Amino acid sequence: MMRAFSLAEARDWLQATVAGSVSALDAVRFDGVSTDTRSVVPGQLFVALRGERFDGHGFVRQAMEQGAVAAVVDTADSSLAIPQLVVADTVDALARLAAGNRDESSARLLAVTGSSGKTTVREMTSAILAGMGPTLTTEGNLNNHIGVPLTLFRLAPEHRFGAIELGASGLGEIAHTVAVVRPEVAILTNAGQAHLEGFGSYQNIVLAKGEIIDGVPADGVVVLNRDDPAFDQWRERAGRRRVLSVSRLGVSDADYQAVASTPMSEGFETEVTGPEGWHCKVRIPLAGEHNITNGLLALAACRALGATDQQIVDGLAGVQAVKGRLQVLNPAADLTVIDDSYNANPASMIAALNVLAGYPGTRVAVLGAMAELGAEAAELHRQVGAHAQAKGIERLLAVGPGAEAYEAGFGAGTEIFQSHEQAVPAIVDGRQGAITVLVKGSRSSAMDRVVEGIQTKVKNTCCSG
């Protein structure tokens, strides 16, 4: 829980005017901030946000009845019995409040962004940092201009470290959130063609992800993927900040390199070399060689914050797959499901197909559409379908609107289904021998319903037998 602040402090941070009960602002204190009446508890400050589909101002009274001690609004309601801090923009006020709590903390924070891999790197860094002391970490997908402030409201006096994920779907968004976080260390995983429709071009994606660098102080550290095409641009943007680079692909001038990796039943054992003769052997218990890169980024960042070799080894070894992100499930003895349904972009699709290709038996790719790709959508879907064909994937099931575009790359054998429910029997029924099924698509394609459908059908079939 954040430490308690007075309304007078909040008024000063926000440069707000006060409406309603205005006496003794120093005596009114809040120890939490909420934007949702479903989670308001007594003693909190309620911030009324406006959006395209909602207006929190209609819920201020309910928040008051649930124990909110005051509200931040852009339009005051004279009938309310609690003080109201009136501002021009409540979304901006949310960020200012979070910055106020951040300013009171001595925790050493790192921030991570990138087109793919940022959640996994966040989990890896959190696992290492947790071995060093109490650590705040982003929960779920709270990585945007609303979620990042909500995360920082959980920053408590006892926290020594924090791993904060920053996402974006357009230029300027990371610049906004990194200014609130003020990380000592920033990690950029990669730049790919995610949210291309919102960014407009690949170059804009590179620029937008690079905004995180500007939020790092002059004596801070920027950790970069040396194997990514955007590396040179990001290194130049870092200026005189200390840059640590990592490479899985053998780039000799990288600070940290994976010099040998051995596949294991779960993930990889990797030997890593670093600056000044440093070396360490780590176990990364996650599928996919790209997770070796993620592990390198995490260990480089945590070493910059003082992690010992043992803390790095223990932290990485304890990382678990995040639900819906290359999570390996075994609903039946002859059926393995790789649940990567949380989200998708072209780069993460290629990485997931590479993981699938490494499995024995029949490999089945069950793919929903990739969203927000703009004018390049058809070509990018074709490329993914062609990659599946080139990797020897035996079956490709295209599920839902837009997914039929994979057929242009995979070929006439593509099986097209209009709904999740239609696809499930084609996966489960009549299978012969061991099969491995990759399920992946953008959030809007709701491919987690296919995973749930497979598990339910297998369970019902077993029970009825």
Secondary structure, 3 states (H helix, E strand, C coil): CCCCEEHHHHHHHHCCEEECCCCCCCCCEECCEECCCCCCCCCCEEECCECCCCEHHHHHHHHHHCCCCEEEECCCCCCCCCCEEECCCHHHHHHHHHHHHHHCCCCEEEEEECCCCHHHHHHHHHHHHHCCCCEEECCCCCCCCCHHHHHHCCCCCCCCEEEEECCCCCCCHHHHHHHHHCCCEEEECCCCCCCHHHHCCHHHHHHHHHHHHHCCCCCCEEEEECCCCCHHHHHHHHCCCEEEEEECCCCCCCCEEEEEEEECCCCEEEEEECHHHCEEEEEECCCCCHHHHHHHHHHHHHHHCCCCHHHHHHHHHCCCCCCCCCEEEEEECCEEEEEECCCCCHHHHHHHHHHHHCCCCEEEEEECCCCCCHHHHHHHHHHHHHHHHHCCCCEEEEECCCHHHHHHHHCCCCEEECCHHHHHHHHHCCCCCCEEEEEECCHHHCCHHHHHHHHHHHHHHHHHC
